Amino acid sequence: MSIVYINILEQPTHLDLQFLQDVLENALYITDFYIKSAVFTMGSNVGENYCSQIYRVKIAYELITDQENIKEISIIIKSIPLIDGIDFLVNLNVFHKECIFYNYVLPRMEMLFRKENVKFAPRLYKTLKRPIQTLAFEDLTRLNFVLASREKGLDKLHARLVMKKLGEFHAASIALLKNMPEFQNCFKSGMISELSLKRDDDMLMRFFGGSLMSLIELIEKWPDYEEITKKIKKYAANFKENLLRSIACSANGFNVLNHGDLWVNNMLFQYSELREPADINLVDFQMSVWSSPGIDINYFFYTSLELNVLQMEYENLIKEYYQSLNHSLRKLNHFESPTYQQIRDEVRNHALYGFFANYGIFPTISMEKQYSIDSTLESFKNDEFAQQKLKQMFSSARLQKTIRYTLKHFDQMGIFNKKYAINLRSHIIEYHAPQPGDEYQALNHGDMWINNMMFNYSEQGKSNDMVFLDYQISVSNTPDIDLSYFFYTSLPLNMLQSKLEQ
């Protein structure tokens, strides 16, 4: 048996004959074979994958019962070396999360759609925890799945297919976790976590912070972006708090299992004879999180779409997602389906996460290939390298054209204007505190009804925090405006009847 390495600088010695033997036993469902050879090549281009080493391995084997015919199988192996710069992956528990997803969650989700033969992701053949965390998958290219262009972004047809598949994926997660809620324990945090934000030395947070500063340096020179620049500087002054605010969701709200890193290179497309996208599989579930569907949708919109698709198809793509979600839930006999307005609100209420994706992730995605060759998270530990690379990222013509649009878009949605509150009653009192010399006047929210409030809940299900949204029709007037509006639009009848004075 021979092992050949082609254009691989450091040979992965942990991927030995025994490992490959185990992989094939699981892939082929048999044990009566001999491995003749294994050829290792890189499974992704240099600079395309920041946190892991991806190998494509073509294995030639023969069956004991048929030694005259050599057969071949291709597998994808992902190894996650624990080197300085990506130790945050340990804190995010990514290896354990991906093992749980592929071994237990994915097969059950696909089983729910067994009649339709829906496939969400590749099969996992084997995992290895030591010496290097490793996962071996089926090679989707053998089924004619291919990557789209990260530099260009996705057109309308690709985007619609993603929304359709995402609706099915989220629906399956709801149906599954309704019956097996214990799986939620594995998906409590995604790319942004409280633990990462508490650490001053977290590599990922430093990377995102550097991107934000580069954004500010770029746009403060642009005419007509002065006010937006001021707002983003205020956002940056409370960087970590705003990241937490972007992922806030209600425990009792509409939640799904999010992919968590839904960008173009984590999707592989299969095409029809007319070269139109016909199917899609997702890969890399390291950042999956149980949260609002607004997480996946905003992340996808602001990292992976062609600009004209984002501009022209924003509402249509949300409708595509809703129709797929609703249809899939009914197919799975789950009739507690959200309304279209609820889905739209989930997307709108998490637009701040879209802003994070737009400045923290999109610059890396839109970077021109000649600049991405030497890009790794480990190399970003060098401050001089990081500064040079950020300049290259933000010099991209696609990036600058996109953020000229998206920053105006975010500002119109008011995402830079939202405030935190302690609880509803105390915040109304604080918000309406009279100004000196103006005892009976206050700045009213102006549209204080339940969908313009988001609540944070304790583990016991009690509300202990809340945020107001949408200050489009605020007005300085008597506080009776807000109080009456809230009482007669948002309270249950029994509370309105018995608790009004309180």
N, C-alpha and C positions, 0 to 999 in steps of 0.2 A: 504494500500500500504506500502510495506517495502523496505528500502534501506539497503543493506549489503555491508560492506567494508572488503575486504580480503587482508591482508598484505599491508595496506595503512597507513602510519604513521600519516599523517595529512589529515583529511577528507575534501574534497572539497565542502564546504557548499554552494558555489555559484551554484553548479550543483544540483539544487533542483527539486522538482516534476514539477514545471511549466516549467523549462528548458527542462526536459526530455519529457514533453507533447508536447512542440513546436517542438522538434527534431522529434518525431514520426509522427506528422502531416505532416511534410515536407518529411519524409522518405517514408511514406505509402500513401501519397496523400489523406488521409481521416481524419475525426475528430471523428467518432463514435466508440470509443474504450475506454477501461479502462486499466490503468497500474496496474498490480498486484504486481510486484516487480522489483527491479533493483539491480544487483550485480556488484560492482566495483572491478576490479583488475588492476594492473599496466599493461599498454600496451607495455612497453619496459623494458628490464633488467636494473638494476641499473648500471650507468656508460655508457649506450649506447646512452643517449640523454642529451646533455649538457644544452640546453637553454629552455626547456619546460618540463612540466609534461604530460605524455601520459597515458590515462586511457582506458581500454576496459570495456564497460558496456553492460551486457546482460540484456535485458528488456523483461520481460514476460507480455503479455497483452492479453485481450480478446475483441472481437468485441461485440458491443451492440446487434447486430443481431444474434450472435452465442456465447452465454456465456458458452457453455459446452466445448468448445475447447480452450485451452490455447496456444497461439502462442508466438514465441520468435524472437527477432531481436538483433543483436550485432552491436554496434557502437564504433567508436574510437573518443575520445575527447582529444584535445590538448589545454592545458592552459599555458599561458606565464606569470608567476608572475613577476612583475616588482621589482625585488630585486637587491641589490647592486651586481655588477659583470656582469649583463646582460643588463644594461641600454643602452648599445650601440645599442640594438635592436630597441629602440625608434628612435634613430638617423637614422637607416637604414629603418625605416618606414615599418617594416616587416609585422605587422598585417594588415595594410591597403592594402599593396601590395598583400598579400595572399587572402584577401577578394575580391579584384578586379579580381585577376586571376581566382579564383574558381567560382565566381558569373557571370562574364561577358566574360572573355577571353576563358577559358576552354570549356564551352558549345558551343561557336561559332567555336572553332577549331575542336571539335569533329563533329560538324554538317557538316563541310566541307568534312569529310570522312564518312558521314552517310551511303552511299551505301556499304562501306567496313566494317561498324560497328566497326570502330577503337575507342578504349578507351585508353586515355592517363593517367588518374588519377581518384581517387575515387570521388564520389559525395560529395559536401558539403551540409549538412543539416541545419546548423544554426550557427550563430556567436553571440558572446556576447562581448561587448567592456568593460563594467564595471560590477562588481568590478575588474575582472581579464579578460584580453583578452583571448577569448576562441573560438575554432572552433570545430564543431562536424561533423565527416565524416562517410561515409559508411565503414564498416569493410571488407577490401579486402580478409581477410582469409575466409570469407563465400563464396567467389568465387574461393577458392583454390589457392590464391596468397600467397606466403611465401617469407621470407627473405632468401638471400644467406648468406654465411659466410664472415663476414668482416675480420676475422683473416686470412683466407686463400686467399681471393681474387677470382676474376672471371676467369673461364677457357675460352677457345676459343669460345665454343658454346654460352655461356652467353654473352660474349663480342660482338659477331657478332649481337646477338639479340638487345643488347643495341644500337649499331650503326644504325641498321635498324630503330628502333623506334625513335631514336634521329633525323634521317633524316626526318621522317614523321612529327615529332613535329616541327622541325625548318621550314619545308616547309609550314605547316599550319599557323605558326606564320607570315611568310612572306605574304601569301595570305590574312590573316586577317588584318594585320596592314597596308597593302597597301590600303585597303578600309576604315579602321578605325584608322588612324594614331594617333588619340588622346590618344589611349591606351599607346603609347610610354612614355607619361608623367609620368606614374606610375613606369616605369622600367628604370630610368636613371642611377641608381647606383646599384652595386651588393655587394659582400662580401667586396671588397676593395672600399672605397669611399674617396673623398677628405676631407669630413667633419671629418671622423674618423681619418684620417692621421694628421689633424690639431690639434687634441686634444692629449695632452701629457698623459692624464689619461685614455685613451681609453683602456678598458680591453682586447679587441680582439687584438689590435696592440701589447700590452705588451706580450700577449700569443704568438703571432707569432714571436716577437723579441726574446723571451726566447728560442723558438725552434731553431731559427737560431743560437744563441750562443751555444746551446747544440750540434748542428751539427758541428760547427767549433771545439769545444772541442774534439769531437769524431774523426774527420778525420785528425786533425793535428798530431795525433799519428800514422797514417797509412803510411807505406812506399809507395812511388810512387804517393802520393796525395799532395805533397808539393806545387806544382804550383797551383793546383786547390784550395787548402786552401788559398793561397795568394789572388787569384781572388775573393773567397767568402768573405774574410775579407774586400776587397775593396767594394764589393757589400753591406756588412753590414754597412760600413761607410756612405753609402748613402741609408740606408734602405728604408725610406719612398719614396724617389724619385724613387727608383727602383721598389717599389710596384706600383706606379703610371705608370711607364713605362711599366709594365707588362700588364696593362689593356688598354693601349692606342690603339685607333682604329680610322679609318677614318670615318667621318660622311657620306662620299659618297662611302664608301667601301661596301663590302657584309656583312650585319648585320642580325641577327636573334634574336628571343627571347630565351635567354639561360635559362636553368633551374637554373644555378648559384651555385648549391651545389650537383653536380652529382657524388655521391659516393655510394658505394654498399648498405648502409643501407637506402638510399632514393629510393630504387628500390625493387619492389616485383615481383616475378616470378611465372608464372603459367606453369605447366609441362604436357607433353603428357603422354600417357599410358606407353611409353618407358622411362619415366623419363628424357626426353630431354626438355629444356626450350622452351616453345611454345609462350608465350606472356609475356609482362612486363607492369607494371604500375609504374608511378613515384609519389612520395609524397614530401611534403615540398618545396613550391615555395617561400620561404621567401627571398631568395637572387637572384631571377630572374632579369635579366638585358638584355636590348637591346644592343647587341654588336656583335663582331665577333664570329662565331661558334668555333673559336680556343679556346675560354674561356671554353666552356663545354668539348670539346674533350680533351684538355690538362689536365684539372682537373680530368676527368675520368681516363685517361691513367695512371696518376702518383699517384692516390690514390687507385684504385680499381682492378687492373689487377694482376693476377699471374705473377711473374717475367718472366717466359718462354714465356707467351703470349705477354708481352710488347716487349721482345727481338725478337720474331719470327714473330709476326703478326702486327707490327706497321703499315706498309704500307697497308697491306690487310684490316685492320680495317678502315683506312681512305678511301680506295676504297669502302668498304661496305657502309660507311656513304654517300659518294658521290653518289653512285648508288641509294640509297634509297631517298636521297634528290632530285636528278634530276628526278627520276621516279615520285615522289610525286608531284613535282612542275608541271610537265606536266599533271598529273592526275587532278590537280586543275586549269588547263588552264592558268598557269603562265609560259610563255615560255622564260622569261629572266633568264635563268639558268646559274650559274657560270660554268666555266670549271673545270676539275679535278685539273689542275695546280693551279688555283685560290684557291681552297679549301686547297690544300696541302700547299700553301704559307700562308694561314690564320693560319693553324696549326703551321707551322714553325715560323711564325712571332710572335706567342704568346707562344712560348716555355718557355719564362721567367715566364709566369703565371704557366706553368707546374712545373717549379722549385719551385715557391712559394708553390704550392699544395703539392709538394714532401717533403719539410721541415716543412711546417706550418700545414698541415692537415694529411698527411700519418702517422706520428708518433703516433697520437691519434688512428687512425684506426687500425694500426698493433699491438697496445699494447695488450699484453696477458690478458685474462679475469680476472685473479686473481688480476691484478694491476688496472683494470678499475672500480672496484666496488665502490670506494669512489671518483671517478672523477666527479666533477661538475665545471662549470666556477666560481661559488661563492667560492668554496674551493681554487681555484687558486689565490684568492686574498691574501692568506697567502704565503709569499715568501718562507718560509721553506718547506711548502707542495709542492709548485710549483717546487722547485729545486729537491726535492726527486722524484716527479712524472716524470719530464723530464728525469732524469737519468734512471728510469724504462722504459720509452718509448724508449729511444735510446739504451737500452741494448737488445732490441728485435732482435733475430737472423734474422727474416724476413726483418726487417727494414735495418739492416746492410748489408745484402746480396743485397738488392734492391738498396740502395744508392751507393754501390760500382759500380754498373752498371750505374745508372742514372746520377751520377755526371760526369763520363767519357763521357756519351752520350750528356749531356748538353754542356760540354766543347768542344766537337767535333763540335757541332752546332754553337759555338761561341757566346752563349748568354751572357757571362760575358764580352764581348769585345765591345758591342755596345755603341755608344756615342749619346748624345743629340746635337741638333743644333738649332739655332734661325730661320734661313730660308735658303733656298737653296743657294742664292747668297752670303750672308754673311758667310755661313759656308764653301763654297768653298774657299773664300778668307782667312778665318781663318785657315782652314785645310791645305792650301797650303802656309802658311807663311814660307818664306825661313829661314833656319837655319843659324846661324852665320857662315860666311866664305863659304857659299854654296848658293849663291844668286839665281841661276837658277834651283836648284833642289828642289823637294818637295816629300812628301810621298803621292803617288796617291792611291785612293781607289782601282782602277784597274778594277772594274766591275760596273761602275756608270751608271746603267740604271734604268728605272722607278720602276721595281719590287724590287729593292734594296733600296727603299726609302719609308718611311711611313710619311704621313702628318697629322697634327692636324689642325682642322678647327674651325673658330669662328662661332657664331650663325648665322651670315650673310652668311656663306658658303665660307669665304675667308681663304686661308691658312695662318697661322701665326706661324707655328712651323713644324719642320720635323726632322726625324732621318734617319741615314744611317744604312744599314744592310750588313752583309756578307763581311768580309774583307779577304777572302780566297786568293785573288791574288793581294794584295796590293804591290806596287813597288815604290822605290825611283827613280824619274825621272822628266823630265820636266812636269809642270802642263798641258801642251797641251795634254798629254795622257788622263787625266780625262775629260778635256773640250771637246775634239773632240769625244771621246767615247760617252759622254752624248748627245752632239748636234745631232749626226747622228744615235742615237738609240732611243731617247726618246722625241724629240720635234715634234709637228705637223708641217706639211710642210709649212704652211703660216708663222709660227713663224721663222722657219729655213730660209725662204726666206727674211723676212723683219726685223727680230730683232736680227740677229746674232751679229752684232757689239755692240749692246747695252748690 
